[in-house]
Amino acid sequence: MANIVLTEQQLKRLKSKLKENHDGSYMAKQQMFTIATLAYKMWEMMEDGEQLDDWMESKIAQAEQSVVAVVKAYMYDEVEESLGGMEKLDYSDLVIGK
């Protein structure tokens, strides 16, 4: 599973932006909460090395790709808006993936 590491300042900016857009993204925020909660609950229930049905593994892989794509696009928009472009991003502060 991909890891997303943010600095404390980046996390504060993201949280602030989510609060500002509460009315427009209510459903998206609620859906993200549901995804995060259920994924964590399943992660806790699974044993190390436990095998899932092939269709389950496929759906998990698809969901991961979808969420990563949304997060990358959202973060790109955030960087464009707050920093004035990708060229001003300090890549040493941001790690996506392994």
PyMOL commands that set and color helices and strands:
alter all, ss='L'
color gray80, all
select helices_A, chain A and resi 8-20+26-45+54-83+86-88+91-93
alter helices_A, ss='H'
color red, helices_A
select strands_A, chain A and resi 4-5+95-96
alter strands_A, ss='S'
color yellow, strands_A
deselect
rebuild
show_as cartoon
